[in-house]
Amino acid sequence: MRIARFHLGDNPSRLGRVDGDRLTDISEVPGVGTSLRAILPRLDELKDSILAADGPSHALSDIVLEPPIDDPQKYLGIGMNYKAHAEEARQAGIPIPTSQMWFNKQTSCIVGPYDDIVKPAVSDELDYEIELAVVIGQRCRHVKVEDARSVIAGYLVANDVSVRDWLHKRSPTFTLGKSFDTHGPIGPWLTTDDEIADPLNLHMTLTVNDRVRQDWSTDDMIYDIYDQIAYLTQVMTLLPGDILATGTPSGIGAPTGDFIVPGDIVRAEISGLGVIENRVIPEA
């Protein structure tokens, strides 16, 4: 299933099932409502009802897609988790980590799949990072690698927008440089895990103004998504709706200084998951 949060005109947020270029409102299905995060633990039991729903139908072009997960409790990202990207960083003087390197993106950075990205006035080093985002579906702790897929609700396309000079010069923990408002576009909808044969073999492409910047596969991860879940749950309880951005491939702007600027259109696509596209605007 592909489940989106959306609104039509000035109306409140709803949930919808996406089929091709249309969306069917599923909010009135018993047990569904308007919060995707709230129903994640029950997606399996609700699946038949959601698929059978015949509520109001809308063309995707007539609605506004919102971030699929409303108010997640955690948005975590892993740094330098693609082999070529880690080497790219090493050549720029950043040591390759010897273990998984996690950071927080504060959840206030999250915006919808087609919302604007604001270039902060305090930086001229605004960068993009296409990432496969994993959404946790079950409360879990001490998950074994071989069981990790069972706690995944589904996947999103994410752009881990990064303010480079705040990453290394002004925020050595990464948190501030990763958490500016609007620097977490996600979507376009949640694609449930059963729709994806192998999340470790998905093609990822990011373009800026139609020029390809990143073109890679999720099979280049150093620590795959199951390793990541096992590692994190040694430390903390993961909750339904928590988002894990699983790393970006080679091709970011930092090594060449080719950063994004107001007027740029950044488009990120992952096979089977869809496309997000965001315009860069200046801070008012």
NUKOLLO-874918 format. One record per atom (N, C-alpha, C): x, y, z. Coordinates in steps of 0.2 Angstrom, whole numbers, padded with zeros to 4 digits, always signed. Layout:
XYZ ...
***
This chain:
+0004-0006+0000 +0000+0000+0000 +0004+0006+0000 +0001+0012-0003 +0005+0018-0002 +0000+0023+0001 +0002+0025+0007 -0003+0029+0011 +0000+0036+0012 -0004+0041+0010 -0002+0048+0011 -0006+0052+0016 -0003+0057+0018 -0007+0062+0022 -0008+0068+0017 -0014+0071+0017 -0015+0076+0012 -0020+0081+0015 -0021+0087+0012 -0027+0091+0013 -0029+0094+0006 -0035+0095+0006 -0039+0098+0000 -0041+0105+0002 -0038+0110-0002 -0040+0117+0000 -0038+0119+0007 -0043+0122+0010 -0042+0124+0017 -0044+0119+0022 -0046+0113+0020 -0048+0107+0024 -0043+0104+0029 -0045+0101+0034 -0040+0098+0038 -0036+0092+0035 -0031+0090+0038 -0027+0084+0035 -0031+0078+0035 -0030+0073+0030 -0034+0067+0030 -0028+0062+0028 -0030+0055+0028 -0026+0050+0025 -0029+0047+0019 -0025+0045+0014 -0027+0043+0008 -0023+0037+0005 -0026+0033+0002 -0023+0027-0002 -0021+0029-0009 -0015+0029-0011 -0013+0031-0017 -0013+0025-0022 -0016+0026-0028 -0016+0021-0033 -0015+0025-0040 -0009+0024-0043 -0007+0028-0049 -0007+0035-0047 -0011+0039-0051 -0011+0046-0050 -0017+0049-0047 -0020+0044-0043 -0026+0046-0039 -0025+0044-0032 -0029+0047-0028 -0029+0046-0020 -0036+0045-0018 -0037+0039-0014 -0044+0038-0011 -0044+0039-0004 -0048+0044-0002 -0048+0045+0006 -0050+0039+0010 -0046+0038+0015 -0048+0032+0019 -0049+0034+0026 -0050+0040+0027 -0050+0043+0034 -0056+0040+0038 -0062+0039+0034 -0068+0036+0037 -0068+0029+0038 -0063+0025+0036 -0063+0018+0037 -0062+0017+0045 -0066+0012+0047 -0066+0011+0055 -0059+0010+0057 -0057+0013+0062 -0050+0012+0065 -0044+0016+0062 -0046+0020+0056 -0040+0023+0053 -0040+0030+0055 -0044+0035+0054 -0044+0041+0056 -0039+0045+0052 -0036+0050+0055 -0031+0055+0051 -0024+0055+0053 -0022+0051+0057 -0015+0050+0059 -0012+0044+0057 -0007+0044+0052 -0004+0038+0050 +0001+0035+0056 +0004+0039+0059 +0008+0037+0065 +0004+0033+0070 -0002+0035+0071 -0006+0031+0076 -0008+0024+0074 -0009+0023+0067 -0011+0017+0065 -0005+0012+0063 +0001+0014+0063 +0006+0010+0060 +0006+0003+0064 +0006+0003+0070 +0006-0004+0073 +0000-0009+0071 -0005-0006+0068 -0011-0010+0066 -0012-0010+0059 -0007-0008+0055 -0007-0008+0047 -0009-0015+0045 -0006-0020+0047 -0008-0027+0045 -0015-0029+0045 -0018-0027+0051 -0025-0029+0052 -0030-0024+0049 -0028-0018+0047 -0032-0013+0043 -0031-0014+0036 -0026-0018+0034 -0024-0018+0027 -0030-0019+0022 -0034-0025+0024 -0040-0027+0019 -0045-0021+0019 -0046-0018+0024 -0051-0012+0024 -0049-0006+0020 -0042-0005+0021 -0039+0001+0018 -0039+0000+0010 -0038-0007+0008 -0038-0008+0001 -0045-0008-0002 -0050-0010+0002 -0057-0010+0000 -0060-0003+0000 -0057+0002+0003 -0060+0008+0004 -0062+0011-0003 -0068+0014-0003 -0070+0018-0009 -0073+0025-0007 -0069+0028-0003 -0071+0035-0001 -0070+0040-0007 -0070+0046-0005 -0069+0051-0010 -0063+0050-0014 -0063+0051-0020 -0056+0050-0024 -0054+0057-0027 -0048+0058-0027 -0045+0065-0030 -0039+0063-0034 -0038+0067-0039 -0032+0067-0043 -0026+0070-0038 -0020+0067-0039 -0015+0070-0035 -0013+0077-0036 -0015+0079-0042 -0013+0086-0044 -0018+0091-0041 -0024+0088-0038 -0029+0093-0035 -0028+0093-0027 -0023+0090-0024 -0022+0090-0017 -0015+0092-0015 -0014+0093-0009 -0008+0095-0006 -0005+0089-0002 +0000+0086-0004 +0003+0081+0000 +0007+0084+0006 +0006+0081+0012 +0009+0083+0018 +0015+0078+0020 +0019+0079+0025 +0024+0074+0027 +0019+0068+0029 +0021+0062+0027 +0017+0056+0028 +0016+0054+0036 +0022+0056+0039 +0022+0054+0046 +0021+0061+0050 +0015+0061+0054 +0014+0067+0058 +0017+0067+0065 +0022+0071+0066 +0025+0072+0073 +0028+0066+0075 +0033+0063+0071 +0037+0058+0074 +0041+0060+0080 +0042+0055+0084 +0046+0056+0091 +0053+0057+0089 +0056+0053+0084 +0063+0053+0083 +0064+0054+0075 +0069+0058+0073 +0071+0058+0066 +0079+0057+0067 +0081+0051+0065 +0089+0050+0066 +0092+0049+0059 +0098+0051+0059 +0102+0050+0052 +0108+0047+0054 +0111+0043+0049 +0117+0040+0050 +0122+0043+0045 +0128+0045+0047 +0133+0048+0043 +0138+0043+0039 +0140+0045+0033 +0145+0042+0029 +0144+0034+0029 +0138+0032+0027 +0136+0025+0027 +0136+0022+0020 +0138+0026+0015 +0139+0023+0008 +0147+0023+0007 +0149+0018+0004 +0156+0017+0003 +0159+0023-0001 +0156+0024-0007 +0159+0029-0011 +0159+0036-0007 +0153+0037-0004 +0153+0044+0000 +0158+0044+0005 +0159+0039+0009 +0164+0039+0014 +0171+0041+0012 +0172+0038+0006 +0179+0039+0003 +0179+0047+0001 +0173+0049-0002 +0173+0056-0004 +0174+0061+0002 +0171+0059+0008 +0172+0063+0014 +0179+0062+0016 +0182+0056+0016 +0189+0055+0018 +0194+0060+0014 +0193+0060+0008 +0197+0064+0004 +0196+0072+0005 +0191+0074+0008 +0190+0080+0011 +0192+0082+0018 +0196+0076+0020 +0199+0077+0027 +0195+0075+0033 +0189+0071+0031 +0185+0069+0037 +0186+0061+0037 +0188+0059+0043 +0190+0052+0044 +0184+0048+0043 +0185+0042+0040 +0179+0037+0040 +0178+0034+0047 +0172+0034+0049 +0170+0031+0056 +0171+0024+0056 +0173+0021+0062 +0175+0014+0063 +0168+0011+0065 +0163+0014+0067 +0157+0011+0069 +0151+0016+0066 +0145+0014+0067 +0139+0018+0065 +0139+0025+0068 +0138+0030+0064 +0139+0037+0067 +0132+0040+0066 +0128+0041+0072 +0121+0043+0071 +0121+0050+0074 +0116+0054+0071 +0114+0060+0074 +0107+0062+0074 +0105+0067+0077 +0098+0069+0077 +0096+0074+0072 +0091+0073+0068 +0088+0079+0065 +0082+0081+0069 +0081+0087+0072 +0076+0089+0076 +0069+0088+0071 +0064+0086+0074 +0058+0084+0070 +0055+0091+0067 +0056+0096+0070 +0054+0103+0068 +0056+0104+0061 +0061+0101+0058 +0064+0102+0051 +0060+0099+0046 +0055+0094+0048 +0051+0091+0043 +0046+0095+0039 +0046+0094+0033 +0041+0097+0028 +0039+0092+0023 +0034+0094+0019 +0031+0089+0015 +0035+0088+0008 +0033+0084+0004 +0037+0082-0002 +0038+0087-0007 +0034+0092-0007 +0034+0097-0012 +0035+0104-0009 +0036+0105-0003 +0037+0111+0001 +0044+0114-0001 +0044+0121+0000 +0051+0124-0001 +0056+0122+0004 +0062+0123+0002 +0068+0122+0007 +0071+0129+0007 +0071+0132+0014 +0074+0139+0015 +0081+0139+0016 +0085+0143+0012 +0092+0144+0013 +0093+0149+0018 +0096+0147+0024 +0097+0151+0029 +0101+0157+0028 +0100+0163+0031 +0104+0169+0030 +0111+0168+0033 +0111+0163+0038 +0118+0163+0041 +0123+0158+0038 +0121+0155+0032 +0126+0151+0029 +0125+0151+0021 +0131+0150+0018 +0131+0149+0010 +0133+0142+0008 +0132+0137+0013 +0134+0131+0011 +0128+0126+0012 +0123+0127+0008 +0117+0123+0009 +0118+0117+0004 +0117+0111+0007 +0119+0105+0003 +0113+0100+0003 +0113+0095-0001 +0107+0090-0002 +0110+0083-0001 +0106+0079+0001 +0108+0072+0002 +0101+0067+0001 +0101+0064-0004 +0095+0059-0005 +0097+0053-0001 +0091+0051+0003 +0092+0045+0007 +0085+0041+0007 +0086+0035+0008 +0081+0030+0009 +0079+0031+0017 +0073+0033+0018 +0071+0033+0025 +0066+0027+0027 +0068+0024+0033 +0064+0019+0035 +0060+0021+0041 +0053+0019+0041 +0049+0021+0046 +0047+0015+0050 +0048+0016+0057 +0047+0010+0061 +0040+0009+0062 +0038+0003+0063 +0031+0001+0063 +0029-0001+0070 +0033-0004+0074 +0032-0007+0080 +0037-0005+0086 +0034-0004+0092 +0039-0002+0097 +0044-0008+0098 +0050-0007+0098 +0055-0012+0098 +0061-0010+0102 +0064-0015+0105 +0071-0014+0108 +0074-0021+0108 +0081-0021+0107 +0085-0027+0107 +0083-0031+0101 +0083-0028+0095 +0080-0032+0089 +0086-0035+0086 +0086-0041+0084 +0091-0045+0081 +0091-0043+0073 +0097-0043+0070 +0098-0042+0063 +0093-0046+0059 +0092-0052+0061 +0088-0056+0057 +0080-0055+0058 +0079-0051+0063 +0072-0050+0064 +0070-0042+0062 +0075-0039+0060 +0074-0031+0060 +0069-0029+0055 +0068-0033+0049 +0063-0031+0044 +0056-0031+0047 +0055-0036+0052 +0048-0036+0055 +0046-0030+0058 +0050-0025+0060 +0048-0019+0064 +0047-0013+0059 +0049-0014+0053 +0048-0009+0048 +0041-0008+0045 +0038-0002+0046 +0032-0001+0043 +0032+0000+0035 +0037+0004+0033 +0038+0006+0026 +0044+0011+0025 +0043+0014+0019 +0049+0018+0017 +0047+0025+0014 +0051+0029+0014 +0050+0036+0012 +0056+0038+0008 +0055+0043+0003 +0061+0047+0000 +0062+0052+0005 +0069+0053+0007 +0071+0059+0011 +0076+0063+0008 +0076+0069+0009 +0082+0074+0007 +0085+0076+0014 +0090+0074+0016 +0094+0076+0022 +0097+0082+0021 +0094+0088+0020 +0097+0094+0019 +0101+0096+0024 +0107+0098+0022 +0113+0100+0027 +0116+0106+0026 +0117+0110+0032 +0121+0116+0032 +0128+0115+0034 +0132+0115+0029 +0139+0112+0030 +0143+0115+0035 +0143+0122+0035 +0147+0125+0040 +0145+0125+0047 +0139+0123+0048 +0136+0122+0054 +0137+0115+0057 +0139+0111+0052 +0140+0104+0054 +0147+0103+0058 +0152+0106+0055 +0159+0105+0057 +0162+0111+0061 +0160+0117+0059 +0163+0123+0063 +0159+0126+0068 +0152+0125+0068 +0148+0128+0073 +0144+0123+0077 +0144+0117+0075 +0140+0112+0079 +0143+0105+0078 +0148+0103+0082 +0152+0097+0081 +0148+0091+0082 +0142+0091+0085 +0138+0086+0086 +0134+0084+0080 +0134+0089+0074 +0130+0088+0068 +0122+0091+0069 +0120+0091+0076 +0113+0092+0076 +0110+0098+0073 +0114+0104+0075 +0111+0110+0072 +0112+0111+0065 +0117+0108+0062 +0118+0109+0055 +0113+0104+0051 +0110+0100+0054 +0105+0095+0051 +0098+0097+0053 +0097+0102+0057 +0090+0103+0059 +0087+0110+0058 +0090+0114+0053 +0086+0120+0051 +0079+0119+0049 +0075+0123+0051 +0068+0122+0048 +0068+0121+0041 +0063+0117+0038 +0062+0115+0031 +0067+0111+0029 +0072+0108+0033 +0078+0104+0030 +0077+0097+0031 +0070+0095+0031 +0069+0088+0031 +0063+0086+0027 +0063+0088+0020 +0057+0085+0016 +0057+0078+0016 +0051+0075+0016 +0050+0068+0016 +0044+0066+0012 +0043+0060+0010 +0037+0058+0006 +0039+0054+0000 +0035+0054-0005 +0029+0058-0005 +0023+0055-0001 +0024+0048+0000 +0019+0044+0004 +0023+0039+0008 +0020+0035+0012 +0023+0029+0015 +0021+0023+0010 +0027+0020+0008 +0026+0014+0004 +0027+0008+0009 +0022+0004+0010 +0023-0001+0015 +0028-0006+0013 +0031-0010+0018 +0036-0014+0017 +0035-0020+0012 +0028-0022+0012 +0027-0028+0008 +0027-0026+0001 +0027-0020-0001 +0027-0017-0008 +0034-0018-0011 +0039-0018-0007 +0046-0018-0009 +0050-0025-0008 +0052-0028-0014 +0055-0034-0013 +0061-0034-0010 +0066-0029-0011 +0072-0029-0008 +0074-0021-0007 +0073-0019-0001 +0075-0012+0000 +0082-0010+0000 +0086-0016-0001 +0094-0015-0001 +0096-0015-0009 +0091-0014-0013 +0093-0014-0020 +0088-0010-0024 +0088-0003-0022 +0084+0002-0025 +0088+0007-0028 +0086+0010-0034 +0090+0015-0037 +0088+0022-0034 +0093+0026-0033 +0092+0033-0030 +0095+0038-0035 +0091+0043-0037 +0093+0048-0041 +0091+0055-0038 +0096+0060-0038 +0095+0067-0036 +0097+0071-0041 +0093+0076-0043 +0095+0081-0048 +0094+0088-0045 +0098+0092-0048 +0097+0100-0046 +0096+0103-0053 +0090+0106-0054 +0089+0109-0060 +0090+0104-0066 +0087+0098-0065 +0087+0093-0070 +0094+0090-0071 +0099+0092-0068 +0106+0090-0069 +0107+0085-0063 +0109+0078-0065 +0110+0073-0061 +0116+0074-0056 +0115+0074-0050 +0120+0075-0045 +0122+0069-0041 +0117+0065-0040 +0118+0058-0036 +0114+0053-0040 +0117+0047-0041 +0114+0042-0045 +0117+0035-0043 +0114+0032-0038 +0117+0026-0035 +0112+0021-0033 +0114+0016-0029 +0110+0011-0027 +0110+0010-0019 +0105+0008-0016 +0105+0007-0009 +0110+0000-0007 +0112-0003-0012 +0116-0009-0011 +0123-0007-0009 +0125+0000-0009 +0132+0002-0007 +0132+0004+0000 +0127+0002+0004 +0128+0004+0011 +0133+0000+0015 +0137+0003+0019 +0142+0000+0023 +0138-0004+0029 +0133-0001+0032 +0129-0004+0037 +0122-0004+0034 +0119-0010+0033 +0112-0010+0030 +0107-0008+0035 +0101-0008+0032 +0096-0005+0037 +0094-0010+0043 +0095-0016+0042 +0094-0021+0047 +0100-0021+0052 +0106-0020+0050 +0111-0018+0055 +0110-0012+0059 +0107-0007+0055 +0106+0000+0059 +0101-0001+0064 +0095-0005+0063 +0090-0006+0068 +0093-0010+0074 +0097-0015+0072 +0099-0019+0078 +0104-0015+0082 +0108-0011+0079 +0113-0006+0083 +0109-0001+0087 +0104+0002+0084 +0101+0007+0088 +0097+0004+0094 +0094-0001+0093 +0090-0004+0098 +0093-0007+0104 +0100-0008+0103 +0104-0009+0109 +0104-0003+0114 +0102+0003+0111 +0103+0009+0115 +0096+0011+0117 +0091+0011+0113 +0085+0015+0114 +0079+0011+0111 +0073+0012+0114 +0067+0010+0111 +0065+0014+0105 +0064+0010+0099 +0062+0013+0094 +0054+0013+0094 +0051+0018+0092 +0043+0019+0092 +0040+0019+0085 +0034+0017+0085 +0030+0018+0078 +0031+0025+0076 +0033+0026+0070 +0033+0033+0067 +0040+0036+0067 +0045+0033+0071 +0052+0035+0071 +0054+0034+0064 +0058+0039+0062 +0061+0039+0055 +0069+0038+0055 +0071+0034+0051 +0079+0033+0051 +0081+0034+0044 +0085+0040+0043 +0088+0041+0037 +0094+0037+0036 +0095+0033+0031 +0099+0028+0031 +0106+0029+0027 +0107+0035+0026 +0114+0037+0023 +0113+0039+0016 +0118+0043+0013 +0117+0046+0006 +0123+0044+0002 +0122+0043-0004 +0128+0041-0008 +0132+0046-0010 +0137+0045-0014 +0142+0050-0017 +0138+0055-0021 +0141+0061-0022 +0138+0066-0026 +0136+0072-0023 +0137+0073-0016 +0134+0079-0013 +0138+0085-0015 +0136+0091-0013 +0139+0097-0016 +0146+0099-0012 +0147+0096-0006 +0152+0099-0002 +0159+0098-0005 +0161+0092-0008 +0168+0091-0011 +0170+0096-0016 +0165+0099-0020 +0166+0103-0025 +0164+0110-0024 +0161+0111-0018 +0158+0118-0017 +0152+0120-0021 +0149+0115-0024 +0143+0116-0028 +0137+0115-0024 +0135+0120-0020 +0130+0120-0015 +0123+0123-0019 +0118+0121-0016 +0111+0124-0019 +0110+0131-0016 +0106+0134-0021 +0105+0142-0019 +0098+0143-0021 +0095+0149-0019 +0088+0150-0020 +0087+0150-0028 +0081+0147-0030 +0079+0146-0037 +0081+0139-0039 +0085+0136-0036 +0086+0129-0038 +0080+0124-0036 +0079+0119-0040 +0074+0114-0039 +0078+0108-0038 +0077+0105-0032 +0080+0099-0030 +0075+0093-0031 +0076+0088-0035 +0072+0082-0036 +0075+0076-0034 +0072+0072-0029 +0075+0066-0027 +0070+0060-0028 +0072+0055-0031 +0068+0049-0033 +0071+0043-0031 +0067+0038-0028 +0070+0031-0027 +0065+0026-0030 +0067+0022-0033 +0063+0017-0037 +0058+0013-0032 +0052+0013-0034 +0047+0010-0031 +0044+0014-0025 +0047+0020-0024 +0045+0024-0018 +0042+0031-0020 +0044+0033-0026 +0041+0040-0029 +0046+0045-0029 +0044+0051-0029 +0048+0057-0030 +0046+0063-0025 +0051+0066-0023 +0050+0072-0019 +0053+0078-0023 +0051+0084-0023 +0054+0089-0027 +0053+0096-0023 +0058+0099-0022 +0058+0105-0017 +0062+0111-0020 +0059+0117-0020 +0062+0123-0023 +0066+0126-0017 +0072+0129-0018 +0076+0132-0013 +0074+0140-0014 +0072+0143-0008 +0070+0150-0007 +0075+0153-0002 +0076+0160-0002 +0080+0163+0003 +0076+0164+0009 +0079+0164+0015 +0076+0166+0021 +0073+0173+0021 +0067+0174+0023 +0064+0180+0023 +0067+0185+0028 
***
